[in-house]
Amino acid sequence: MTNNGRTTTNNDNEIERNGSDLGRDTRRRQVTQRHYDPARDGELTTAIVFAVAEAEGVSPSEVTSPPLYDSVDVAAIEDAFFGSESESEPRRGAGVVEFRYVDYLLKVRSDGWILVCESTGVDPS
């Protein structure tokens, strides 16, 4: 696993079980993760697009269909986790938002990590 401070790719084929997949216990492998820092990185949408592009092995400009806003309200996530209540006191919500985009399950965590996971199949048990 390499970490240059912005992107880490998990080459260990980490498997997680996700019970939220419409009643099925789906196994997922983390493909990549990217850390988002609102003070440094600008909009959360851009960080998510870069993470998906890395998972796809394409340029971020090629991540266009479907539009990300058709899958999730990124502005609401950004406001809840990273928005500010006042100029002197930033809001720091806590939690994880999961959503599907194309063939991936994306997780945006309140600590700034964006995880991109792909399905490895349905657990037969």
C-alpha positions in Angstrom: 0.0 0.0 0.0 1.4 3.4 -1.0 0.4 6.7 0.5 1.6 10.0 -0.9 -0.8 11.9 1.3 -3.6 12.0 -1.2 -4.3 8.6 -2.7 -3.8 5.1 -1.4 -4.6 2.0 -3.4 -5.3 -1.2 -1.6 -3.5 -4.1 -3.3 -4.1 -6.6 -0.6 -7.6 -7.4 -2.0 -9.2 -6.4 1.3 -12.6 -8.0 1.5 -15.5 -6.5 3.5 -19.0 -7.7 3.9 -21.7 -5.2 3.2 -25.2 -6.2 4.6 -26.8 -3.1 3.0 -27.0 -4.6 -0.5 -30.7 -5.1 -0.7 -30.9 -8.0 1.7 -27.9 -9.9 0.1 -24.6 -10.2 1.9 -22.3 -8.9 -0.9 -18.6 -9.2 -0.6 -16.7 -6.1 -1.7 -13.1 -5.3 -2.3 -11.7 -1.9 -1.8 -10.2 -0.7 -5.0 -8.8 2.7 -4.0 -9.2 5.4 -1.4 -8.5 9.1 -1.4 -8.2 11.6 1.4 -10.2 14.8 1.1 -9.2 17.9 2.9 -11.6 20.8 2.3 -9.0 23.4 3.2 -6.7 22.1 0.5 -8.8 20.2 -2.1 -11.7 22.5 -3.0 -15.0 20.7 -3.7 -15.8 17.2 -2.5 -17.3 16.4 -5.9 -13.9 16.8 -7.5 -12.2 14.5 -4.9 -14.9 11.8 -5.5 -14.5 12.1 -9.3 -10.7 11.7 -8.9 -11.2 8.6 -6.7 -13.6 7.0 -9.3 -11.2 7.8 -12.1 -8.4 6.1 -10.3 -10.6 3.0 -9.7 -11.5 3.0 -13.4 -7.9 3.7 -14.6 -9.0 6.7 -16.6 -8.6 10.4 -16.6 -11.0 12.3 -14.3 -12.4 14.1 -17.3 -13.7 10.7 -18.6 -15.9 10.2 -15.5 -19.0 11.8 -16.9 -21.8 9.3 -17.2 -24.0 9.1 -15.3 -23.6 12.5 -13.7 -22.5 12.1 -10.0 -25.4 14.3 -8.9 -27.8 11.6 -10.2 -26.5 9.2 -7.5 -26.0 11.4 -4.5 -26.3 15.0 -3.2 -22.6 15.7 -2.7 -23.2 19.2 -1.5 -25.3 17.8 1.4 -22.5 15.5 2.4 -20.0 18.3 2.2 -22.2 20.5 4.2 -22.9 17.9 6.9 -19.3 16.7 7.3 -17.2 19.7 6.4 -19.4 22.7 6.2 -19.1 25.6 8.7 -21.6 26.8 11.2 -19.7 30.1 11.5 -16.5 31.5 10.1 -14.7 30.8 13.4 -16.0 27.4 14.2 -16.0 24.7 11.5 -18.7 22.0 11.7 -17.4 18.5 11.9 -20.2 16.0 11.5 -19.5 12.3 12.2 -20.4 9.3 10.2 -20.2 7.6 6.8 -22.4 8.1 3.7 -22.5 5.1 1.3 -23.9 5.3 -2.2 -23.6 3.4 -5.5 -22.1 5.0 -8.5 -21.7 3.0 -11.7 -20.4 -0.4 -10.6 -18.9 0.8 -7.3 -20.0 1.3 -3.7 -18.5 4.6 -2.5 -18.1 5.5 1.1 -17.5 9.1 2.2 -16.3 9.3 5.8 -16.5 12.3 8.0 -12.7 12.0 8.6 -12.2 12.9 4.9 -11.5 9.4 3.5 -13.3 8.4 0.3 -13.3 4.6 -0.3 -14.2 3.0 -3.6 -15.2 -0.6 -3.4 -16.2 -3.1 -6.1 -18.3 -6.3 -5.7 -16.6 -9.6 -5.7 -19.9 -11.5 -5.7 -22.6 -12.6 -3.3 -21.6 -14.6 -0.3 -23.4 -18.0 -0.7 -23.9 -18.4 3.1 
